Amino acid sequence: MAIRTGLQYRERLRDGRSIYVNGERVKDVTTYPAFTRTVQTIASLYDLQHEARNLPLLTYPSPKTGQPAGLSFLRVESVEDVMRLMRAEEFRAEATFGLMGRMPDFMNALVTDAAEAAPNFGRREPRFGENVVRYYEECREQDLCLTHTLIDPQIDRSKGPGEQVDPEATLHFVRESDRGIVVRGARMLSTLAPFADEIWVGPFYPRKPGEERYALCFAIPIDTEGLKFICREPYDAGRSAFDRPVSSRFDEEDALAVFDDVLVPWERVFINGDIEASNSYLMYGARHALLQGAIRGIVKLRFMTGLACQVAEAIGRASAPHVQAQLGELVAKVELGNGLLQAAAHEVAAAAGKGMSLRILASTVWVFIPEAQVRAAELIRQLSGSGLILTPSEKDFRNPEISRYLEKYLQGTNLTAQERVRLFKLAWDMLGEQFGSRQLHYEWFYAGDPMFTRSRFYYSPAVNTYKAMVDRLLDR
């Protein structure tokens, strides 16, 4: 089938999946009020790749059929490949302003990385390595939209899964048959679950000897019998795009994935009880997924920088030297991010087939981007002042009894009152509403606990060269 249309994407979502929101099971995610606009946003991403002008940018010939396939499935081997992929990912990230951390491209990249790590999956059972390559090809040829889940339930982080009050809570192997394996338990945090075709259940936490039954990796359709998703409260409450300009369009949803004796067919099993394969999976590199995350993160930083500039200009603060310095700081961070992406292109190309560490990409995604976005949010908040809070609704402007007061007292510098309020509502939606709070929290934990991701840099071999410089000065 190769690349799908938005309509084809929508139709596949009507499969009787078990999605629960606010205590009720959702009959059809495409018509559920809190989901319809996100479905439309994702559908528009699929339609983008069918526009004639975008085909060369967003697709490449499938190695299997020759038909156009999504470029986010491209296994890059050269700097030219990486630059081509970067242009496509930047274009698609800009379509959502970098606000969808788990847009389909991310999981496309992740399964591409998994296919490159096939020798790891097949180290004990070669068929598992073959399975993951076959699954990557299936995702590419059917243009599937995936969610994933990596994290064990947050019950007692001081203990392993088998030491919990209920050892059955964490997703685990139950039994096997000639049809496949049966799994039970839960995983979190399945972002995009209501809107995905399939779920990738991957390894993340290190497993110890004795925890073999928790060492799993597989992929199954969202409508698989026994698979349920319990969603957090949606952020799209039906408000207009004027009142909620981003939460009305880009709420990805997050869910607890519950596996109630779910059968996973053998052809969809990638790891089953192999602790070594589970623990070394990420060491094989995640160059495509990290690159996609870096590009999206920088695009979002550009958007936040533009928002900070417009907020300052809207109320006449951009002429102040100290404000210009603050805005210049954000622009400089964007330029630094752009430079990191260019350097990463060479690093990603050099890592092809080698599974080498990606220090530039890792530091960009794990450290630079979350810190830069937090700083951007802080400055937007400072620059907005009280205007961030005083934002009447769209209906207020339609009421002739009060609209004239709003037009008089809430106008901005060269902006009508409606234009100024709409801008500040965007800032509030990005920072103050549930959507914005989740965005900042999500980005901070995007790649896991920052304490652990950052501490990994301390163990880099480069640290010894830095310390050696001190020794030379002290003649030690």
Backbone hydrogen bonds, N-H to C=O, Kabsch-Sander energy under -0.5 kcal/mol:
donor,donor_aa,acceptor,acceptor_aa,energy
2,A,141,E,-2.1
3,I,68,P,-1.6
9,Y,5,T,-2.1
10,R,6,G,-2.3
11,E,7,L,-2.5
12,R,8,Q,-1.6
13,L,9,Y,-0.9
13,L,10,R,-1.0
14,R,10,R,-0.6
14,R,11,E,-1.1
15,D,13,L,-1.8
19,I,17,R,-1.1
20,Y,229,F,-2.9
21,V,24,E,-2.8
24,E,21,V,-1.9
26,V,19,I,-3.3
27,K,25,R,-0.5
31,T,28,D,-1.3
32,Y,28,D,-1.1
35,F,32,Y,-2.3
36,T,32,Y,-1.7
39,V,35,F,-2.5
40,Q,36,T,-2.0
41,T,37,R,-1.9
42,I,38,T,-2.5
43,A,39,V,-2.7
44,S,40,Q,-2.1
45,L,41,T,-1.1
45,L,42,I,-0.5
46,Y,42,I,-1.4
47,D,43,A,-2.1
48,L,44,S,-1.8
49,Q,45,L,-0.8
50,H,47,D,-1.7
51,E,47,D,-0.6
51,E,48,L,-1.2
54,N,51,E,-1.8
55,L,51,E,-1.2
58,L,54,N,-2.9
59,T,55,L,-1.7
60,Y,69,A,-2.0
62,S,67,Q,-3.1
66,G,62,S,-2.0
69,A,60,Y,-2.9
71,L,58,L,-2.9
73,F,70,G,-2.0
74,L,71,L,-2.1
76,V,74,L,-1.0
82,V,78,S,-2.3
83,M,79,V,-2.8
84,R,80,E,-2.1
85,L,81,D,-2.6
86,M,82,V,-2.8
87,R,83,M,-2.0
88,A,84,R,-1.8
89,E,85,L,-2.8
90,E,86,M,-2.5
91,F,87,R,-1.9
92,R,88,A,-2.2
93,A,89,E,-2.6
94,E,90,E,-2.2
95,A,91,F,-0.9
96,T,92,R,-0.6
96,T,93,A,-1.1
97,F,94,E,-0.8
98,G,93,A,-2.4
99,L,96,T,-2.2
101,G,99,L,-0.8
103,M,100,M,-1.5
106,F,103,M,-2.1
107,M,103,M,-0.7
108,N,104,P,-2.0
109,A,105,D,-2.3
110,L,106,F,-2.1
111,V,107,M,-2.5
112,T,108,N,-1.4
113,D,109,A,-2.2
114,A,110,L,-2.1
115,A,111,V,-2.0
116,E,112,T,-1.6
117,A,113,D,-1.4
118,A,115,A,-1.4
120,N,117,A,-1.3
121,F,117,A,-1.6
122,G,118,A,-2.3
123,R,120,N,-1.3
128,F,125,E,-2.1
129,G,125,E,-0.8
130,E,126,P,-1.9
131,N,127,R,-2.4
132,V,128,F,-1.9
133,V,129,G,-1.5
134,R,130,E,-2.3
135,Y,131,N,-2.4
136,Y,132,V,-2.1
137,E,133,V,-2.1
138,E,134,R,-2.1
139,C,135,Y,-2.7
140,R,136,Y,-2.2
141,E,137,E,-2.8
142,Q,138,E,-2.2
143,D,139,C,-0.9
144,L,139,C,-1.6
146,L,144,L,-0.5
147,T,198,E,-2.3
149,T,200,W,-2.0
151,I,188,M,-2.0
155,I,153,P,-2.0
159,K,156,D,-1.7
163,E,160,G,-1.4
164,Q,161,P,-0.8
169,A,166,D,-2.1
171,L,186,A,-1.7
172,H,184,R,-2.7
173,F,213,R,-2.5
174,V,182,V,-2.9
175,R,182,V,-1.1
177,S,180,G,-2.7
181,I,264,V,-2.2
182,V,175,R,-3.1
183,V,262,V,-2.4
184,R,172,H,-2.2
185,G,259,F,-1.9
186,A,169,A,-2.0
187,R,257,A,-2.2
188,M,151,I,-2.7
190,S,255,A,-2.8
191,T,189,L,-1.5
192,L,252,E,-0.7
192,L,253,E,-2.0
193,A,190,S,-1.1
195,F,192,L,-1.5
196,A,193,A,-1.3
197,D,145,C,-3.6
198,E,145,C,-1.5
199,I,220,I,-2.9
200,W,147,T,-2.5
201,V,199,I,-0.6
201,V,218,F,-3.3
202,G,149,T,-1.3
202,G,200,W,-0.8
205,Y,150,L,-0.5
211,E,208,K,-2.5
214,Y,211,E,-1.8
215,A,212,E,-1.6
216,L,214,Y,-1.2
217,C,271,I,-1.8
218,F,201,V,-1.9
219,A,268,R,-1.4
220,I,199,I,-1.8
222,I,197,D,-2.4
224,T,221,P,-1.6
227,L,224,T,-2.0
228,K,226,G,-0.6
228,K,258,V,-2.6
229,F,18,S,-2.2
230,I,256,L,-2.3
231,C,20,Y,-2.9
231,C,229,F,-0.7
232,R,254,D,-2.2
237,A,235,Y,-1.1
244,R,240,S,-2.8
248,S,244,R,-1.2
249,R,246,V,-1.7
250,F,246,V,-2.6
252,E,250,F,-0.9
256,L,230,I,-2.4
257,A,187,R,-2.7
257,A,255,A,-0.5
258,V,228,K,-3.2
258,V,256,L,-0.6
259,F,185,G,-3.4
259,F,257,A,-0.5
260,D,226,G,-2.8
260,D,258,V,-0.7
261,D,259,F,-1.1
262,V,183,V,-2.3
264,V,181,I,-3.4
264,V,262,V,-0.5
266,W,179,R,-1.4
268,R,265,P,-2.3
269,V,266,W,-1.7
270,F,217,C,-3.0
271,I,217,C,-2.0
273,G,215,A,-3.1
275,I,273,G,-1.1
278,S,274,D,-2.3
279,N,275,I,-2.9
280,S,276,E,-1.8
281,Y,277,A,-0.7
284,Y,280,S,-0.8
284,Y,281,Y,-1.3
285,G,282,L,-1.4
290,L,286,A,-3.1
291,L,287,R,-1.9
292,Q,288,H,-2.4
293,G,289,A,-2.4
294,A,290,L,-2.4
295,I,291,L,-2.5
296,R,292,Q,-2.5
297,G,293,G,-2.2
298,I,294,A,-2.3
299,V,295,I,-2.4
300,K,296,R,-2.4
301,L,297,G,-1.9
302,R,298,I,-2.2
303,F,299,V,-2.1
304,M,300,K,-2.6
305,T,301,L,-2.2
306,G,302,R,-2.5
307,L,303,F,-2.2
308,A,304,M,-2.2
309,C,305,T,-2.2
310,Q,306,G,-2.3
311,V,307,L,-2.4
312,A,308,A,-2.1
313,E,309,C,-2.4
314,A,310,Q,-2.2
315,I,311,V,-0.9
315,I,312,A,-0.5
316,G,313,E,-1.1
317,R,312,A,-2.8
318,A,312,A,-0.9
320,A,317,R,-1.5
324,Q,320,A,-2.5
325,A,321,P,-2.0
326,Q,322,H,-1.7
327,L,323,V,-2.8
328,G,324,Q,-2.6
329,E,325,A,-1.8
330,L,326,Q,-1.5
331,V,327,L,-2.3
332,A,328,G,-2.5
333,K,329,E,-1.8
334,V,330,L,-2.2
335,E,331,V,-2.3
336,L,332,A,-2.5
337,G,333,K,-2.5
338,N,334,V,-2.6
339,G,335,E,-2.2
340,L,336,L,-2.3
341,L,337,G,-2.0
342,Q,338,N,-1.8
343,A,339,G,-2.3
344,A,340,L,-2.5
345,A,341,L,-1.5
346,H,342,Q,-0.8
346,H,343,A,-0.5
347,E,343,A,-1.6
348,V,344,A,-3.2
349,A,345,A,-1.8
350,A,346,H,-2.2
351,A,347,E,-1.2
352,A,349,A,-1.3
354,K,351,A,-2.3
355,G,351,A,-1.1
359,R,357,S,-0.6
362,A,358,L,-2.9
363,S,359,R,-2.2
364,T,360,I,-1.8
365,V,361,L,-2.6
366,W,362,A,-3.1
367,V,363,S,-1.3
368,F,363,S,-2.6
369,I,364,T,-2.8
371,E,367,V,-1.7
372,A,368,F,-2.8
373,Q,369,I,-2.6
374,V,370,P,-2.0
375,R,371,E,-2.1
376,A,372,A,-2.3
377,A,373,Q,-2.4
378,E,374,V,-2.3
379,L,375,R,-2.2
380,I,376,A,-2.3
381,R,377,A,-2.1
382,Q,378,E,-2.2
383,L,379,L,-2.9
384,S,380,I,-1.9
385,G,381,R,-1.6
387,G,384,S,-1.4
388,L,385,G,-1.5
389,I,386,S,-1.6
390,L,386,S,-2.2
391,T,389,I,-1.8
396,D,393,S,-0.6
397,F,393,S,-1.0
398,R,394,E,-0.6
398,R,395,K,-0.6
399,N,395,K,-0.6
399,N,396,D,-0.9
402,I,399,N,-1.5
403,S,399,N,-2.5
405,Y,402,I,-0.8
406,L,402,I,-1.8
407,E,403,S,-2.7
408,K,404,R,-1.4
409,Y,405,Y,-3.0
410,L,406,L,-2.3
412,G,415,L,-2.0
413,T,314,A,-3.5
414,N,412,G,-0.9
415,L,412,G,-0.9
420,R,416,T,-2.6
421,V,417,A,-2.9
422,R,418,Q,-2.4
423,L,419,E,-1.9
424,F,420,R,-2.3
425,K,421,V,-2.3
426,L,422,R,-1.6
427,A,423,L,-1.9
428,W,424,F,-2.4
429,D,425,K,-2.7
430,M,426,L,-1.9
431,L,427,A,-1.3
432,G,428,W,-2.3
433,E,428,W,-2.1
436,G,429,D,-0.7
437,S,433,E,-2.4
438,R,434,Q,-2.5
439,Q,435,F,-2.2
440,L,436,G,-2.1
441,H,437,S,-2.1
442,Y,438,R,-3.2
443,E,439,Q,-2.4
444,W,440,L,-1.8
445,F,441,H,-1.6
446,Y,443,E,-1.0
448,G,445,F,-1.5
452,F,449,D,-1.0
453,T,449,D,-2.2
454,R,450,P,-2.5
455,S,451,M,-1.4
456,R,452,F,-1.1
457,F,454,R,-1.4
458,Y,454,R,-0.6
458,Y,455,S,-0.7
459,Y,455,S,-0.7
459,Y,456,R,-0.7
460,S,457,F,-1.7
463,V,460,S,-1.8
464,N,461,P,-1.0
465,T,461,P,-0.7
465,T,462,A,-0.5
466,Y,462,A,-1.6
467,K,463,V,-2.3
468,A,464,N,-1.9
469,M,465,T,-1.1
470,V,466,Y,-0.9
471,D,467,K,-1.9
472,R,468,A,-2.2
473,L,469,M,-1.8
474,L,470,V,-2.2
475,D,471,D,-0.6
475,D,472,R,-0.6
476,R,471,D,-2.5
